[in-house]
């Protein structure tokens, strides 16, 4: 599948008020691009119909978790995460690459890919670990964001 556009961390940092130096590091950008490639090529996503996908990575003191779903422009959605455990490992690497020494780092990352143009967007939550939990409202918003 041809990848025509990546939204890099540098692009996202422009919209973030307090972007620290680690947030836009070349290492972080490399990890995001690698994660996007890994997800799109994963067996769970590769041969399924989807217009968008969302992965939610939570990293807490007691462990990491990954949840996600694929969705189509007509509103159909299905819970799905990558088959390869390496995707969760990449989220852990990303958090580490984005965290300045002595800082706690983000708790939740929302990672989205829009299939039409293969654009990637990321959002980070530093306080509320339950933000972006999968719900019908989240899925409806993801479908609306395809437009």
N, C-alpha and C positions, 0 to 999 in steps of 0.2 A: 504494500500500500504506500503510495507516495505521501510523504510528509511535506506539506507546503508552508506551514507556519507554526512557529513555537512562540508562545508568550513567555519570555524569560523572566527570571527573578529580577533582573535589572528593570524591566518594564513595570513589574508589579511594585517595585520599591519606589518608583516615582509617585505612586498613589498612596504610599504609606508615610505618615508624618514623621515617624521616628526611626527611619531605616538606619540601622547600625552597619558598620563595615562588613561584618560577617554575613549580613542578610543578602548582600549582592556579590558575594565572592564568586570567582570563576569555578571553584569547586562545587558550590551550591547549584550554579547553573548547569554544570556537567551532570550532577546527580539528577536534577529534574529532567533533563533531556534523556538520560539513561533510563529513568523510571518510566517516562512516557513511551519510549521504544519497547521496554519490557512488557508494559501493560497491553499495548496495542497488538503485540505479537504473541501474547499469552493465549494458550489453547482455549481458555474460557471466553475470550473476547473475539478472537481472530475470525471465526466462521459463524458468528451470530449476527443477526440484524440489530443494529443500534444506531441511534443518531447522536447520543451523548452518553457519557458515563461519569459517574462520580464515585470517588473513593474517599473514605473518611478514616484517617489514621489518628488514633489516640495514643499518646505516650505518657504514661504515669509512672510513679515510683514502683508500683507493684506489677508493671508489665506493659506490653504494647498490645494494641488490637487494631484490626483492619476490617471495615465493613464497606459495602458499596452496592451500587446498582447500575444497570443500564436502562436506557429509556429511548422511546421513539417519539417523533414529532407528534404523533396522534395520541400520546399520553400513556401508552402501554409501558410498564416498568417491570423489572425483574431484579431481585436481589442477586448480586454476583460479585465475587472478588477474584483476583488472579489465582490461578492454580499454583503458581510458583511462589514459594515462601520468600523468595528474594525481594519481592515487591515491598513487603513489610520491612525487611532489612534496609532497603533504600530509603524508606521514610526515616528510620532511625539515623542513618548516615546523614540525611538532609538536615534533620534537627541539629545534629552535632555540628555540621558545617555552618549552620546559621546562628549558632549560639556563641556569644562572646564569653570568654572565661569569667566564671563567677556568676553568670546570669542563669536563670532557670530554663530558658527556652520556651518554645510554644508547647501547648498541651494538645491541641488538635489542629490537624491540617486537612483542609478540604481541597481535593485535587480533582479537577474536571477536564475532560477532553470533549471537544465538539468535533464529531467525525467529518462534517462537511468541509472544514478547512484545516482539520487536525490542530486546532489551537488548544493550548493548555492554559488553564488558569488555576491559581492557588490562592487560598485564603488561610489565615492563621489566627488561632485563638490562644491567648496567653493566660486567660483567667478562668473561663468556664469550660470545664472538660466535657460537659454534656452538649455543648453547642454543635449544631448540625447533625444531631442524632437523626437517623432515617425515620421519616414520617411521611404520611400522605402529602402534607403541606410542602415538605422539602422536595418531594418528587414533582409536584405540580409546578413549583418555582423553577426547578431544573428544566422542565419541559418548556416553560415560558421563556427561559433564558436562551433557548435554541434560536429564537426569532431574532 
